[in-house]
Amino acid sequence: MSQDKPMDPIFVTRTFLPPRAEYDAWLDKVYASHVLTNNGPVHRELEETLRQRFDVPHLRLMTNGTLALQLAIRALGVKGEVITTPFSYVATTSALLWEGCEPVFVDIDPTTCCIDPTLIEAAITRDTTAILATHVYGIPCDVEAIDVIAKKHGLKVIYDAAHAFDVEYKGKSILCYGDASTLSFHATKLFHTVEGGAVILHDAETDHRLRLLRSFGHIGDAHYTLGVNAKMSEVHAAMGMAVLPHVQECIRQRKELDGIYRSQLADLPVRLLPTCSETLHNYAYFPIFFGDGAVRGAVQEKLEEAGIFSRRYFYPSLNELPYVASAPLVVSERAADTAMSLPFYPDLPAHVPGTIARIIREVTAEHTSIARS
Ligand SMILES: Cc1ncc(COP(=O)(O)O)c(C=O)c1O
């Protein structure tokens, strides 16, 4: 190999692809059935396999995690004001707006970056019908505190669990909490179907509504309600079946990489996510938080010069989107200004954590000496 071959760029993630023969075996089943969509056999198998994996009563596959959110909101009859987190991917907020709801943002807990439950009650009005919170980076929200508030005020709870595949809290899947949870199976996620998602529900009636909403609102010739097309195809479900047996090994490798990053960054002025003793983590992301946004920007620039592309997960703070109205939220805005997700995937080249640590050390030292002079 040539000595001066430039290094391939390192991106924040690299999609796991199952061995080709394993995907082909699932595609062979699709070819054999000649059914490509509309609740085909592979779709049904993936749906039931995931339902059993999480031990939840109802799980429905969707075209993507955004439609999963939209249809969960609609199936639960959520309307009016919805208390929600400003620190998430934009789809959490856009799904509410798309469904005609008004997002009411409350700030986040600075340690977990999830919605701060102590701020929720003050934001409840006569028009509030639900809470939509994200287990951001796969860190569980304070589900017990949220449950108490929701019960007291008669609110529905939806968790955007797009980052929380296989996360467990107190010995059971995090998807067991709330009235609904949604997953994204986008190619950037720990478990993926190329594009895809799912809604998890806990009662049969809402599940029936959700299935109608997912499939044009009709069964055969009987039309019941306004619906959309949010069905997952057999080819996407086949990718899911091929990826699924590898997920736990991916998590094991990610846990190892998490340990490597934590030791490389141990003496540097960056804040890391907490690990919680009652949580079985999935190591979906490795975000770090700097002292201020200028340092975060300078580090990102230097990393890019070295061919390493981090991402601003999550930016902007969603209360600052140009199409929403909200008061400032200092904790979330600060997190969005200072957060950066590092490249994080099982076959990350071994030198990358060390290179990143060196660059962070250099940039932060430079900024500290500028601040002192
Ligand atoms: C928190 C969160 N919610 C929702 C989504 C939307 O999922 P999808 O891309 O599958 O539509 C994503 C990611 O992409 C996400 O990170």
The ligand as a Tripos MOL2 file, in Angstrom:
@<TRIPOS>MOLECULE
LIG
   16    16     1     0     0
SMALL
NO_CHARGES

@<TRIPOS>ATOM
      1 C1        -34.4970   11.8230   18.8390 C.3       1 LIG1
      2 C2        -34.9320   11.5050   17.4360 C.ar      1 LIG1
      3 N1        -36.2490   11.4700   17.1540 N.ar      1 LIG1
      4 C3        -36.7060   11.1880   15.9220 C.ar      1 LIG1
      5 C4        -35.8320   10.9270   14.8870 C.ar      1 LIG1
      6 C5        -36.3760   10.6820   13.5250 C.3       1 LIG1
      7 O1        -36.1510    9.3930   13.0860 O.3       1 LIG1
      8 P1        -36.1080    9.0700   11.5080 P.3       1 LIG1
      9 O2        -34.8410    9.6460   10.9850 O.co2     1 LIG1
     10 O3        -36.1240    7.5680   11.4760 O.co2     1 LIG1
     11 O4        -37.3110    9.6640   10.9000 O.co2     1 LIG1
     12 C6        -34.4420   10.9300   15.1440 C.ar      1 LIG1
     13 C7        -33.4350   10.6360   14.1340 C.2       1 LIG1
     14 O5        -33.1640   10.5900   13.1660 O.2       1 LIG1
     15 C8        -33.9730   11.2500   16.4360 C.ar      1 LIG1
     16 O6        -32.6680   11.3180   16.7080 O.3       1 LIG1
@<TRIPOS>BOND
     1     1     2 1
     2     2     3 ar
     3     2    15 ar
     4     3     4 ar
     5     4     5 ar
     6     5     6 1
     7     5    12 ar
     8     6     7 1
     9     7     8 1
    10     8     9 2
    11     8    10 1
    12     8    11 1
    13    12    13 1
    14    12    15 ar
    15    13    14 2
    16    15    16 1
@<TRIPOS>SUBSTRUCTURE
     1 LIG1         1 GROUP 0 **** ****
